[in-house]
Amino acid sequence: MTKQKPIVRVLSFLARAGVSAAFIAAGIGIYVWLYETRAQPPASDPSATGRLRLLVTEPIEQPVGRRFRAFGQARAVNVADVPARVSATVAMIHPNYREGAAVAAGEPLVSLDDSDFKRQLTMSDEALRAIDAQLSMLALDEASLKRALELAEEDAKIANDDLERVRRAAAQDAAVAREVDRARGMAILSERALMAARDASNKLPLQRAALLADKARTEATRDLAQASLERATVRAPIAGIVQVAQLDVGEMAAPGVLIARIVDPSAIEIPVLLPALSRAFVHVGDRVVLRADRSGADPVDARVTRIAPEDDPATRTMTVYAEAVGSAQLAPGSFVEAEVASSSSDARLLVPRRAVSGGHIVVIRDGVAHQLAVEVEFAFTGSIAPALPDTEWLVLKDALPRGTLVVLDGSRRIREGAPVIAVRPGETLQGDLNPTAAPAAAPKQP
């Protein structure tokens, strides 16, 4: 038994090795079969294929403003955070106070307990009535004091005249000193009564001013009570969609506590960071093409409405603000790609993006292909030529000779000096790719 174990192990090893070799051989065979049956592209060597038939186009020269691509985040132009302005408990929630509900300007959202404010308003009204009564009494006192002052002045004049007569009589020995003293005492009493009347009359304007000040203070208190009563009903300041609604009945609302956030998605603003060098090219009113950062998003047109006056020295960027009409393609909070088009009217040379590969284009001159190095100034998107479906274009920094034909498929390998048949857009590419080659000989009959 012990002598057979090495033999079993060897046989097991050989079996596994054979199966592995079979699988490897099968894989190699499949690879060879796929390689031999692969699709063969047309060769670029004219000696093998004759003249190549290639789609070409002439560079387009037209006024194009410089384009800058950047990113930004959309936000609503009109947004309102609605805080509580008084301290009270929530008494009632109105039907549209919920996330996603559309509200109109002035529509009530939440009603707070207003019983305390009503009491303050009642107290202020009663205080105002008391002050009005005091002012009415003061008006009556004013008429009485005016008449009393007139009588006091007349009485004082009579007393002074009587004193003068007694003094003249005493000087002629017609009156004694006792009569003079009595007349002088009456004059003093009349003067005191006159001073009291004048003092009471002079105090009337001051008393009226004090009452009017109390009335103004009480009216201010009443206005605050009235305002608190009105603020107990929290209303939407703008028309829009409720984004935040976080209070329930019975909760306490205090000044500054956020009750609702309302967003108007009809107008969208996007702050876009551009290179600082773009300040010389971008102006208010320039066109901006926005595209949300999600698959299938359609472009949205916008306009530059504001430009920040300062550059950010840390990032060497400037901020422009673009506004657009809100839509399903552009919602507040969306991360968007923006292409800002300068309104410059300088004519530039345009070629499709697919015509440039590795900083080179293929041009056709006299039916011969040539490689040409080019420098791209900037890229942009849009439909330029009706005959071409391209929406991605490159602006070349240097001009090309008039009548130059550019091969649309810039990534195709074409030998320098290869003969080419130029096919313009709209013409057919089908046909003999090797028209100069001789036809194949017919097979011999057995």
Secondary structure, 3 states (H helix, E strand, C coil): CCCHHHHHHHHHHHHHHHHHHHHHHHHHHHHHHHHHCCCCCCCCCHHHHCCEEEEEECCEEEECCCEEEEEEECEEEEEEEEECCCCEEEEEECCCCCCCCEECCCCEEEEECCHHHHHHHHHHHHHHHHHHHHHHHHHHHHHHHHHHHHHHHHHHHHHHHHHHHHHHHHHCCCCCHHHHHHHHHHHHHHHHHHHHHHHHHHHHHHHHHHHHHHHHHHHHHHHHHHHHHHHCEEECCCCEEEEEECCCCCCEECCCCEEEEEEEEEEEEEEEEEEHHHHHCCCCCCEEEEEECCCCCCCEEEEEEEECCCCECCCCEEEEEEEEECECCECCCCEEEEEEECCCCCEEEEEEHHHCECCEEEEEECCEEEEEECCEEEEEECCCCCCCCCCEEEEECCCCCCCCEEECCCCCCCCCCCEEEEECCCCCCCCCCCCCCCCCCCCCCC
